[in-house]
Amino acid sequence: MTAQLDAEAGAPADTPPAAPGPSVRWPVFITSFAGVCLVTLWAVVAPTNAEKVIGELVSRVGTGFGWFYVALATVVVGFVVFLGASRYGNIRLGPDHARPEFSTFAWASMLFAAGIGTDVMFYSVIEPVSHYTAPPVGEPGTVDAARDATVWTLFHYGVTGWAMYALMGLALGYFSYRKNLPLAVRSALHPVFGKRIDGPLGHAVDTAAVLGTIFGVATSLGIGVVFLNVGLNVIFGVPVGTGAQAALAILAVTVAAVSATTGVDKGIRFLSQLNVLLALALAGWVLVTGKTSFLLNAVVMNVGDFVRSFPAKTLETFAFTDTQDWMQLWTLFFWAWWVAWASFVGQFLARISRGRTIRQFVLGTMVIPFSYIVMWISIFGNAAIDKVRSGDDAFAESAVDFTGVGFYDLLQDYPLASAVVFVAFLVGLLFYITSADSAALVMGNLCSELHDVQQDCAAWLRISWASVTGLLTVAMLAVGGILALQYATIIMGLPFAFVLVLVMWGLFRSLREEGRKVDGVRGMAPLLSARTGSGADNRKAWKARLARTINFVDDQAAAAYLGATVRPALTEVAEELTSMGVPATVTAGGATGSDELPWVELATEAAEEEHFVYRVVVRRSPVPTYGGRMIGNRDQYARLEVHLVDGGQDYDVMGYTAEQVIHDCLDQYERHLAYLRPV
């Protein structure tokens, strides 16, 4: 449990060496890899049978578990919003003294980029026009149908899906950075199942995550393959078919392999960031050169309609209407798709959000990516509906074709059409490549044991997953096109949907226990043993306290005091605890004049979740100012700051007597025991 403190204070000289390299969780890898290979082989050898069975299974899932998908999506939204708005919102994804690694602007930019993909381009025309020409209820082709069509698309791409991403990002970040557990889905279930997550149960959870992820990724890549194939046909006349689509799949595998073996990830990240700018430029071109006033009015109207209708749509199951096919094709597919991608995007969100509070995390992930979704879908969706309403029947037919040809047809109406279509193809291609590369990495990580949150899986594992994903994508497209991929996602996302329920329960239990700890500390009577002097002469004691308060020492003096007073005091406590049956040790590390400043730590040796750690760390801090001038003759001074398992406690023990250090340590130990006491 002290690794959290080590990350902030620098790795101590006498601690164990750096974490070993990543290792493969063989039960997870073999089970999931074999399962995907079997499905791929089945689709290749018996495509007709595969199409029939998948169709029957999705019908059963839709009939038997459609309500579950709808209810789960709503509960996740409510749960995530509750965490952000509640008192738990102040808890950080990391120790209390952790601060964000990235600036707010950089973090927001990465969240913004996470909301973009080829599939958004694909559905931004297909779905609004589909709902306009064939709504789930009501008359097609009406003004009401036009207003609701884009809102349904925003609903399927909106805050519900990002709440699922936020849930997994919160769980992974919280248990990894704050509880020092591996960056794995199973860690979120530790409060529910305890150490059993290290056995078959944990393997089953991670396997469900991998299987759900790969089918969700295969769906996105399948959409990308078809969309790009159509783009090649429009620009260069390349035939639309399995050959070109297989070539695009091979391209994705090749890029992932090159990235894994040559370390060009930074170059790919640069391309991804450049692609965001190109996507924004593309949407801006349509807005500025098209019906600008109409589109801006439509955006505002869509947001209002979305907010107004969200409570009804989020629990809509059409119980009295025969819309089973519509639900399977749209709402159930999207909810299963979001579930399948939750582990994937959750890992990314967790990695970039260390040090953020839960409230900051929820607000950012629920608002920033959705702002892009609103902009893109409202512009392209309303432009497409307006084109249909103007009487273009040919476009209406192409727009609902599940190849994405309608998107390219829409761009033909704007100035510099050939260049704009090429830019759209380039944007889709770069999104496709970066998504394939990232997906291979994440799936490799999901079936690896990573000993550090910054580690990644072995290169061969990454290449293996890229290859099998490419094969699965092509095989499923051969079975039934994008529709087969959608249906497979609904089926394979179901097991992980149940895992999400357990993730919510585990996260809530852990946060509730942390709340108990805070309440226990606040409920105890103020303990001032370490703040006051010892002995009978209290007048001298308060003067001594004031003297140490304004005594701003340097690193050398603080380190000397740490060794001469603090370490012997903690050694006494450790010896007494050990004699009473609570094994405890005192260790030290660091050195003055280096980035790794000195520290001394007392730690008990109990079950992992019951460790007590009292660490005193030399910290540099700006000298306080009074009346516009500094107190003392330097701009920085050294503090002896107390750190516990959950982070720095923001008070300084420099100048405490040995007895005061002992009492302060015991104060914290009593609070620790109060936290562990059963309720």
C-alpha positions, 0 to 999 in steps of 0.5 A, spaced: 500 500 500 505 504 500 507 504 493 502 510 492 506 514 497 512 512 493 510 515 487 509 522 490 515 522 494 520 518 489 522 511 490 526 510 496 533 507 496 531 501 500 525 499 497 524 493 492 527 494 485 522 497 480 516 493 478 517 487 473 515 487 466 508 485 464 506 478 464 500 474 460 494 472 464 494 466 460 487 463 462 484 470 460 488 470 453 487 463 451 480 463 453 478 469 449 483 468 443 480 461 442 473 463 443 474 469 437 478 464 433 472 459 433 467 464 432 471 467 426 472 460 423 465 458 424 463 465 420 468 463 414 466 455 414 459 456 415 456 463 413 449 461 412 449 457 419 452 463 422 448 468 420 441 464 422 444 462 429 446 470 430 439 472 428 436 467 432 440 469 438 439 476 438 432 475 437 432 472 444 436 477 447 432 482 445 426 479 447 429 477 454 434 482 456 432 488 452 429 491 458 435 489 462 439 493 457 435 499 457 434 499 465 442 498 466 443 504 461 439 509 465 441 506 472 449 507 470 447 515 468 444 516 475 449 512 478 455 516 475 451 523 476 450 521 483 457 520 484 459 527 481 454 531 485 455 527 492 460 528 497 464 523 494 465 528 488 471 531 492 475 524 492 481 524 488 483 519 483 490 518 487 492 520 493 489 526 496 495 530 495 496 528 487 494 533 482 493 532 475 498 530 470 495 534 464 493 541 464 485 542 464 486 544 456 490 538 454 485 534 458 479 537 455 483 536 448 484 529 449 477 527 452 474 531 446 478 527 441 476 521 445 469 522 442 471 522 435 471 516 430 469 513 423 463 511 426 460 518 428 461 520 421 458 513 418 451 514 423 451 522 422 447 521 416 444 514 416 441 514 422 437 521 422 435 520 415 433 513 417 429 515 423 426 521 419 423 516 413 422 510 418 421 513 425 419 508 431 412 511 432 409 516 428 408 518 421 414 519 417 416 525 413 413 530 418 416 536 421 415 532 428 419 526 425 424 531 422 425 534 429 425 527 433 430 524 428 436 527 430 435 527 437 434 520 437 441 520 434 444 524 439 440 520 444 444 514 442 451 517 441 450 522 447 451 522 455 448 515 456 454 511 453 459 516 456 456 515 462 458 507 461 465 510 459 465 514 465 463 508 470 469 504 467 474 510 467 472 512 475 473 504 477 479 503 473 482 510 476 480 509 483 482 502 484 489 503 481 491 510 483 488 510 490 487 503 492 494 501 488 490 495 485 492 493 478 489 497 472 484 491 470 477 490 470 477 485 476 480 490 481 473 494 481 470 487 484 475 487 489 470 490 494 465 485 492 469 478 492 476 480 495 482 476 494 477 471 489 478 476 484 485 473 483 482 466 481 478 463 476 472 469 478 477 474 476 479 471 469 472 470 467 471 477 468 477 479 464 475 474 459 468 477 458 471 484 458 476 482 452 470 478 448 465 484 449 471 489 447 473 485 441 466 484 438 465 492 439 472 494 436 470 489 430 464 493 429 467 499 429 472 497 424 467 493 420 464 500 419 470 503 418 472 498 412 465 499 409 465 506 409 472 507 407 471 502 401 465 506 399 470 513 399 475 509 395 470 507 390 467 515 390 474 518 389 478 512 385 473 508 382 475 502 387 470 496 387 466 495 393 467 488 395 470 483 400 477 484 396 478 492 398 475 491 405 480 485 406 486 490 404 483 495 409 483 490 414 490 488 413 492 495 413 490 496 420 493 490 422 500 492 419 500 499 422 498 496 429 504 491 428 509 497 426 507 501 432 508 495 437 515 493 434 518 500 432 515 505 437 511 510 433 506 511 437 507 518 438 507 519 431 500 516 431 498 520 436 500 526 432 496 524 426 490 523 431 491 530 434 491 533 426 485 529 425 481 532 430 483 539 427 481 536 420 474 533 422 473 540 425 475 543 419 470 539 415 464 540 419 466 548 419 466 547 412 459 544 411 456 549 416 459 556 413 458 554 406 451 551 407 445 553 410 448 556 416 442 560 419 438 554 418 443 549 421 445 553 427 437 554 429 437 546 428 443 545 433 439 549 438 433 546 437 436 539 438 439 541 444 433 543 447 429 537 444 434 532 447 434 535 454 426 535 454 425 528 451 431 525 455 427 522 461 422 519 457 427 516 451 432 513 457 426 508 459 423 507 453 422 500 451 415 501 446 412 495 450 405 497 447 408 498 440 411 492 435 418 495 434 422 489 436 426 490 429 427 497 430 430 496 438 435 491 436 437 495 430 438 502 434 437 502 441 439 495 444 445 495 439 448 502 441 447 500 448 451 493 447 456 497 443 457 502 449 458 496 454 463 493 449 467 499 449 467 501 456 473 497 458 477 500 452 475 507 453 475 507 460 482 505 460 484 511 456 480 515 461 483 513 467 490 513 464 489 521 463 485 523 469 490 521 475 489 526 480 482 529 478 477 529 483 471 524 481 467 531 480 471 533 475 472 527 472 464 526 471 463 533 469 469 533 463 467 526 461 459 527 460 460 534 457 466 535 453 466 529 448 458 530 448 459 537 445 463 534 439 457 529 438 452 535 438 456 539 433 457 534 428 451 530 428 446 536 428 450 539 422 450 533 418 444 530 420 440 536 419 443 538 413 441 531 410 434 531 413 433 538 409 436 535 403 431 529 403 425 534 405 427 538 399 425 532 394 431 529 393 429 522 393 435 519 390 439 522 396 434 519 401 435 512 398 442 512 398 442 516 405 439 510 409 444 505 405 448 501 410 455 503 407 455 510 408 455 512 401 450 518 403 455 521 407 459 522 401 453 524 397 451 529 401 458 533 401 457 533 393 453 539 394 458 543 397 464 548 394 470 544 392 466 538 393 472 533 390 477 536 395 472 536 401 470 528 399 478 527 399 478 530 406 472 526 409 476 520 406 482 522 409 479 523 416 475 517 416 482 513 414 486 516 420 480 515 425 480 507 422 488 506 423 488 510 430 482 506 433 485 499 430 492 501 433 489 503 440 484 497 440 490 492 439 494 495 445 488 495 450 486 488 448 493 486 449 493 490 456 486 487 458 489 480 458 496 482 461 498 482 468 501 489 468 505 491 475 505 498 473 499 503 470 504 506 465 506 499 463 503 496 456 503 489 454 508 485 450 508 487 442 507 480 440 500 480 444 498 486 441 500 484 434 496 477 435 490 481 437 490 486 431 491 480 427 485 476 430 481 482 430 482 483 422 480 476 421 474 477 425 472 483 422 472 481 415 469 474 417 463 477 420 462 482 414 462 476 409 456 473 413 452 479 413 455 485 413 454 491 418 448 488 420 451 481 423 456 485 426 451 489 430 447 483 432 454 480 434 455 486 439 448 485 442 450 478 444 457 478 446 456 485 450 451 482 454 456 478 459 459 484 460 453 488 462 452 484 468 459 485 470 458 493 469 452 492 475 458 489 479 463 494 478 457 499 480 456 495 487 464 495 488 465 502 487 460 504 491 462 499 497 469 502 497 467 509 496 462 508 502 467 505 506 472 511 505 466 516 507 466 512 513 473 513 514 472 521 513 466 521 518 470 517 523 476 522 523 471 528 524 467 524 529 473 523 534 474 529 539 480 533 537 486 530 539 491 536 540 497 532 543 501 533 538 500 540 537 501 542 544 507 542 548 509 537 554 510 538 561 506 543 566 509 549 563 504 551 558 506 558 557 513 555 555 509 550 550 505 555 546 511 560 545 515 554 543 509 552 538 509 559 535 517 559 535 517 553 530 511 555 526 515 561 524 522 557 523 523 556 516 529 551 515 532 548 509 533 541 507 539 540 511 536 542 517 529 538 516 533 532 514 537 532 520 531 533 524 528 527 521 534 523 523 535 525 530 528 526 532 522 523 528 526 516 526 527 514 533 520 516 535 517 512 530 522 506 532 519 506 539 512 506 536 514 500 532 518 496 537 512 497 542 507 495 537 511 489 535 511 487 542 503 487 543 503 483 537 502 488 531 508 487 527 511 494 525 517 496 521 521 503 520 524 504 513 527 511 511 530 513 504 532 519 500 537 524 500 538 531 500 540 535 494 536 530 490 529 530 487 528 524 492 528 528 498 529 524 505 523 520 508 522 516 514 516 511 514 512 506 520 508 501 517 504 495 520 504 488 517 497 486 516 493 484 511 493 488 505 487 492 506 489 493 513 496 496 512 497 503 517 502 507 514 505 513 517 510 517 513 514 523 514 517 526 508 521 532 507 517 537 502 519 544 499 514 549 500 514 557 498 515 561 504 509 565 507 508 572 505 505 577 510 503 584 508 506 583 501 513 581 504 516 574 505 517 571 512 524 569 513 530 571 508 529 565 503 523 564 498 522 556 499 523 552 506 523 545 508 517 542 511 516 535 514 509 533 512 505 527 514 503 522 509 498 516 510 496 511 505 490 516 502 495 521 501 498 528 504 495 530 510 497 538 509 501 539 516 508 540 518 511 536 524 518 540 524 520 542 531 515 537 534 518 533 540 519 526 540 513 525 544 509 529 540 511 525 534 509 519 537 502 522 540 501 524 533 503 517 530 498 514 535 492 519 533 493 517 526 493 510 528 487 510 533 483 513 527 485 508 522 483 503 527 476 506 528 476 506 520 477 498 521 472 497 526 466 493 524 459 497 523 
